[in-house]
Amino acid sequence: MSDPRPQEAEPRMSWISTLRFWAKTLEGDVITVWLAARDPRTPWYAKLVAGGVAAYALSPIDLIPDFVPVLGYLDDIIIVPLGILLVLKLIPNDLITEFRAEATQIVERPKSYAGAAAVVTLWIGAALVILWLFWPHHAE
C-alpha cells in the first residue's frame, strides 16, 4: 500500500542541520561586519556599530560566560545576531556583497583582544559597583 501523504520535492532540513547552517552563516556575517568596520567606505555611524559588534563577537571572552545556564548563550543567540542585523541595515548593499565575498576568502577567524579588554573592563566595573553597594558605609 502506498503512502497517502504527498511527497515533498526536497527533503526538509532537520532542526539540527538548520541550526548548524544558521551558525555557519552567522560566523561569516561576523567576519563581514569585521571587514565593514575596517573599510573606509563604510559610513562612520555604521563603522561605529560594526566595530562594537565585531569586537564583542570576536572576543575570546563572553560578557556572560557560556556555562551560566540559559543566560550564557543569550549573547550568542540574541545580542550578536541583532547587532549584525543592525549593521547590515546601516551599510549599502553593494558594500555588504563585497564584504561577504571577501569574508569567504578568510580562512582563519580573527580575534578581538580589544573586545576581550572591554568585557573584562565591564566585569571589573560591575564588581566595583557591587562592592561599593554592599560595603558597609558608616555615617559619621
C-alpha positions as CSV (number, residue, x, y, z in Angstrom):
1,M,0.0,0.0,0.0
2,S,1.4,3.4,-0.9
3,D,1.7,6.4,1.5
4,P,-1.3,8.7,1.0
5,R,0.7,11.8,2.1
6,P,2.0,13.9,-0.7
7,Q,5.8,13.5,-1.3
8,E,7.9,16.6,-0.8
9,A,10.0,17.7,-3.7
10,E,13.0,18.4,-1.4
11,P,13.7,16.7,1.9
12,R,13.4,19.2,4.8
13,M,16.4,20.0,6.9
14,S,16.4,18.8,10.4
15,W,16.4,21.4,13.1
16,I,20.0,20.5,13.9
17,S,21.0,21.0,10.3
18,T,19.2,24.3,10.2
19,L,20.9,25.4,13.4
20,R,24.4,24.4,12.0
21,F,23.6,26.3,8.8
22,W,22.5,29.3,10.7
23,A,25.6,29.2,12.9
24,K,27.9,29.0,9.9
25,T,26.1,31.9,8.2
26,L,26.4,33.9,11.4
27,E,30.1,33.2,11.6
28,G,30.5,34.5,8.1
29,D,28.5,37.6,8.8
30,V,30.6,38.3,11.9
31,I,33.7,38.4,9.6
32,T,31.7,40.5,7.1
33,V,30.9,43.0,9.9
34,W,34.6,43.0,11.0
35,L,35.6,43.8,7.4
36,A,33.0,46.6,7.3
37,A,34.3,48.2,10.5
38,R,37.8,48.4,8.9
39,D,36.8,49.7,5.5
40,P,37.0,53.5,4.8
41,R,33.9,53.4,2.6
42,T,31.7,52.3,5.5
43,P,29.7,55.3,6.9
44,W,31.1,56.4,10.3
45,Y,27.9,55.5,12.2
46,A,27.8,52.0,10.7
47,K,31.6,51.7,11.3
48,L,31.0,52.5,15.0
49,V,28.3,49.9,15.4
50,A,30.1,47.4,13.3
51,G,33.3,47.9,15.3
52,G,31.4,47.2,18.6
53,V,29.6,44.2,17.3
54,A,32.7,42.7,15.7
55,A,34.8,43.4,18.8
56,Y,32.2,41.7,21.0
57,A,31.5,38.8,18.7
58,L,35.2,38.1,18.0
59,S,36.2,38.5,21.7
60,P,37.6,35.3,23.2
61,I,35.8,36.2,26.4
62,D,31.9,36.4,26.6
63,L,30.1,39.1,28.6
64,I,28.1,36.3,30.1
65,P,30.1,33.0,30.2
66,D,28.5,30.1,28.4
67,F,28.5,27.9,31.5
68,V,25.8,30.2,33.1
69,P,22.5,28.3,32.4
70,V,20.3,30.0,29.8
71,L,21.9,33.4,30.1
72,G,25.3,32.1,28.9
73,Y,24.0,31.6,25.4
74,L,21.8,34.7,25.3
75,D,24.6,36.8,23.7
76,D,25.2,34.2,21.0
77,I,21.5,33.7,20.2
78,I,20.1,37.2,20.6
79,I,22.7,40.0,21.1
80,V,25.2,39.2,18.3
81,P,22.6,38.4,15.6
82,L,20.6,41.6,16.4
83,G,23.8,43.6,16.2
84,I,24.7,42.0,12.9
85,L,21.3,42.8,11.5
86,L,21.6,46.4,12.6
87,V,25.0,46.7,10.9
88,L,23.7,45.1,7.7
89,K,20.8,47.6,7.6
90,L,23.2,50.5,8.0
91,I,25.6,49.6,5.2
92,P,24.8,49.9,1.5
93,N,24.0,46.5,-0.1
94,D,26.8,46.7,-2.7
95,L,29.4,47.1,0.1
96,I,27.8,44.2,2.0
97,T,28.0,42.0,-1.0
98,E,31.7,42.8,-1.5
99,F,32.5,42.3,2.2
100,R,30.6,38.9,2.2
101,A,32.7,37.8,-0.8
102,E,35.9,38.8,0.9
103,A,34.8,37.1,4.2
104,T,34.5,33.8,2.3
105,Q,38.2,34.1,1.4
106,I,39.3,34.5,5.0
107,V,40.4,31.1,6.4
108,E,41.3,32.0,10.0
109,R,38.7,33.7,12.2
110,P,40.1,37.0,13.6
111,K,40.2,37.6,17.3
112,S,39.4,40.8,19.0
113,Y,41.5,41.5,22.1
114,A,40.0,45.0,22.3
115,G,36.6,43.3,22.7
116,A,38.1,41.0,25.4
117,A,39.5,44.0,27.2
118,A,36.1,45.8,27.0
119,V,34.4,42.7,28.5
120,V,37.0,42.4,31.3
121,T,36.6,46.2,32.0
122,L,32.8,45.7,32.3
123,W,33.3,42.8,34.7
124,I,35.7,44.8,36.9
125,G,33.3,47.8,36.8
126,A,30.4,45.7,37.7
127,A,32.4,44.1,40.6
128,L,33.4,47.5,41.9
129,V,29.8,48.8,41.8
130,I,28.5,45.7,43.6
131,L,31.4,46.0,46.2
132,W,30.5,49.7,46.7
133,L,26.8,48.9,47.1
134,F,27.3,46.2,49.7
135,W,30.3,47.6,51.5
136,P,29.2,48.9,54.9
137,H,29.0,52.7,54.9
138,H,29.3,54.2,58.3
139,A,27.7,57.6,58.9
140,E,29.8,59.9,61.0
